Amino acid sequence: MGGIVAGIAGGVVSGGLRQLAQGQRPGLQDLLLTPSNAMRLTSGLAHMRGAALKLGQMLSMDSGIVLSPQLTSILATLRDDARPMPPDQLRDVLNGEWGTGWLARFRRFDVRPFAAASIGQVHRAETRDGRVLAIKVQYPGVRASIDSDVDNMAAILRLPGLLPKGMDISPLLSAAKSQLHEEADYAAEAAHLRRFGDLLDGSTDFILPRLQDDLSTGRVLAMTYVESQAIDTLESAPQPVRDRAAANLIDLVLRELFNFHAMQTDPNLANYRVDPKTGRIVLLDFGAVRAVDPALSQTFRTLLNAALDRDASAIHAAMLKIGYFGPATAPQHQALILRMFDTAMEPLRQDTPFDFGRSDLLDRLRDMGLAIGTDRDLMHVPPAETLFLHRKIGGMYLLAARLRARVDLRALVTPYR
């Protein structure tokens, strides 16, 4: 991390001198967010893995309310960029979790992972008793480095020009630490996988891997391997197939919020795949599951009803209670956030299916988000729970847009009123 910061600082100095030599007055934010500095940051975090990379990925889903648009764009390159651990390191980790001689339990164990992310990597294996499994192995040292990695990332975010002066992101960083500690606890993820498996048991729309308790530990998660295809293969599927997939995923978000009181908050496309035989959506990675307080769920229900009824007073009260803005937030900033919310509600108010592929709603929301993000006088940070929820909602919108789906959103939300 010190090398990253030193490289960025060096880039700022050299870039500033170059602009001065050209008779220009350099701005600090422009110097910090140059392409070369972006490369230093993203490359460094990808090599670090662990919490620093995970936090970068989490922040890349920011809507513009907290981070500058430039920094959000830089961090977006981290979403699929993680380095797998070498085979010797993998062997040492599994020796520590399963004991030496563990390989004798398998007919086959692929040393090369078929998936690698910020906290762990996944291997395909077949046991002696014929089970075909996906084995997720955690990178060594991840847990121990979470707090220091987040603190170091916070130091970068506090470089002048990246955040509004005086903005307190401490609650958000504290929530990030808590979330990352939970994601690094594979025993907790195993419990989430089991719970969601029970909640969705018998579903004709979704399928989940089955937990394998005999091979799972706090740092190794063993699951049945589910043959599947990337969800973006549905982009060439018939319209009704794309519509159904998007509608099912959006309905799942509503069930998580209002019925399950637990939400998988990581909308990474890699977490959603398709069973080519049945067409069911395969749900993966339950490390980022967060409990939803029933009181918060009820407030969102109140907000939904107020928005559908166009009750401006009730909308304002519910948004204030949730924390979209605070009592001290300037009236003009409250008005901007309220207009953004009202715009986002348009698809839920129409009686016809919303066409995600043809709508310009995302562009309009992005422009409004950029206006909020570039207003350096707006210092309010919504609660972490709200940001995690919007991360999931935003991810589902992007996926539905990618599928060019047409979904009757009003019909979907009506049962949850």
Secondary structure as the mmCIF struct_conf table of DSSP 4:
data_model
#
loop_
_struct_conf.conf_type_id
_struct_conf.id
_struct_conf.beg_label_comp_id
_struct_conf.beg_label_asym_id
_struct_conf.beg_label_seq_id
_struct_conf.end_label_comp_id
_struct_conf.end_label_asym_id
_struct_conf.end_label_seq_id
HELX_RH_AL_P HELX_RH_AL_P1 GLY A 2 ALA A 21
TURN_TY1_P TURN_TY1_P1 GLN A 22 GLY A 23
HELX_RH_AL_P HELX_RH_AL_P2 LEU A 28 LEU A 32
TURN_TY1_P TURN_TY1_P2 LEU A 33 LEU A 33
HELX_RH_AL_P HELX_RH_AL_P3 PRO A 35 MET A 48
HELX_RH_AL_P HELX_RH_AL_P4 GLY A 50 LEU A 59
TURN_TY1_P TURN_TY1_P3 SER A 60 MET A 61
BEND BEND1 GLY A 64 LEU A 67
HELX_RH_AL_P HELX_RH_AL_P5 PRO A 69 LEU A 75
HELX_RH_3T_P HELX_RH_3T_P1 ALA A 76 LEU A 78
TURN_TY1_P TURN_TY1_P4 ARG A 79 ASP A 80
HELX_LH_PP_P HELX_LH_PP_P1 ARG A 83 PRO A 86
HELX_RH_AL_P HELX_RH_AL_P6 PRO A 87 TRP A 98
TURN_TY1_P TURN_TY1_P5 THR A 100 GLY A 101
HELX_RH_3T_P HELX_RH_3T_P2 TRP A 102 ARG A 105
STRN STRN1 PHE A 106 PHE A 109
BEND BEND2 VAL A 111 ARG A 112
BEND BEND3 PHE A 114 PHE A 114
STRN STRN2 ALA A 115 ALA A 116
BEND BEND4 SER A 118 ILE A 119
STRN STRN3 GLY A 120 THR A 127
TURN_TY1_P TURN_TY1_P6 ARG A 128 ASP A 129
BEND BEND5 GLY A 130 GLY A 130
STRN STRN4 VAL A 132 GLN A 138
HELX_LH_PP_P HELX_LH_PP_P2 TYR A 139 TYR A 139
TURN_TY1_P TURN_TY1_P7 PRO A 140 GLY A 141
HELX_RH_AL_P HELX_RH_AL_P7 VAL A 142 LEU A 157
TURN_TY1_P TURN_TY1_P8 ARG A 158 ARG A 158
BEND BEND6 LEU A 159 LEU A 159
TURN_TY1_P TURN_TY1_P9 PRO A 160 GLY A 161
BEND BEND7 LEU A 162 LEU A 163
TURN_TY1_P TURN_TY1_P10 LYS A 165 GLY A 166
HELX_RH_AL_P HELX_RH_AL_P8 SER A 170 GLU A 183
TURN_TY1_P TURN_TY1_P11 ALA A 184 ALA A 184
HELX_RH_AL_P HELX_RH_AL_P9 TYR A 186 LEU A 199
TURN_TY1_P TURN_TY1_P12 LEU A 200 GLY A 202
BEND BEND8 THR A 204 ASP A 205
STRN STRN5 PHE A 206 ILE A 207
HELX_LH_PP_P HELX_LH_PP_P3 PRO A 209 ARG A 210
STRN STRN6 LEU A 211 LEU A 211
HELX_RH_3T_P HELX_RH_3T_P3 ASP A 213 LEU A 215
BEND BEND9 GLY A 218 ARG A 219
STRN STRN7 VAL A 220 THR A 224
STRN STRN8 GLN A 229 ALA A 230
HELX_RH_3T_P HELX_RH_3T_P4 ILE A 231 SER A 236
BEND BEND10 ALA A 237 ALA A 237
HELX_RH_AL_P HELX_RH_AL_P10 GLN A 239 ARG A 255
HELX_RH_PI_P HELX_RH_PI_P1 GLU A 256 PHE A 260
BEND BEND11 HIS A 261 HIS A 261
STRN STRN9 ALA A 262 GLN A 264
HELX_RH_3T_P HELX_RH_3T_P5 LEU A 269 ASN A 271
STRN STRN10 TYR A 272 VAL A 274
TURN_TY1_P TURN_TY1_P13 PRO A 276 THR A 278
HELX_LH_PP_P HELX_LH_PP_P4 ARG A 280 ARG A 280
STRN STRN11 ILE A 281 LEU A 283
TURN_TY1_P TURN_TY1_P14 GLY A 287 ALA A 288
STRN STRN12 VAL A 289 ALA A 291
HELX_RH_AL_P HELX_RH_AL_P11 PRO A 294 LEU A 308
TURN_TY1_P TURN_TY1_P15 ASP A 309 ARG A 310
HELX_RH_AL_P HELX_RH_AL_P12 ALA A 312 ILE A 322
TURN_TY1_P TURN_TY1_P16 GLY A 323 GLY A 323
BEND BEND12 TYR A 324 PHE A 325
TURN_TY1_P TURN_TY1_P17 PRO A 327 ALA A 328
BEND BEND13 THR A 329 THR A 329
HELX_RH_AL_P HELX_RH_AL_P13 PRO A 331 ALA A 344
TURN_TY1_P TURN_TY1_P18 MET A 345 MET A 345
HELX_RH_AL_P HELX_RH_AL_P14 GLU A 346 ARG A 349
BEND BEND14 ASP A 351 THR A 352
STRN STRN13 PHE A 354 ASP A 355
TURN_TY1_P TURN_TY1_P19 PHE A 356 ARG A 358
HELX_RH_AL_P HELX_RH_AL_P15 LEU A 361 GLY A 373
TURN_TY1_P TURN_TY1_P20 THR A 374 THR A 374
TURN_TY1_P TURN_TY1_P21 ARG A 376 ASP A 377
HELX_RH_AL_P HELX_RH_AL_P16 ALA A 384 ARG A 402
TURN_TY1_P TURN_TY1_P22 LEU A 403 ARG A 404
STRN STRN14 ARG A 406 VAL A 407
HELX_RH_AL_P HELX_RH_AL_P17 LEU A 409 VAL A 413
HELX_RH_3T_P HELX_RH_3T_P6 THR A 414 TYR A 416
#
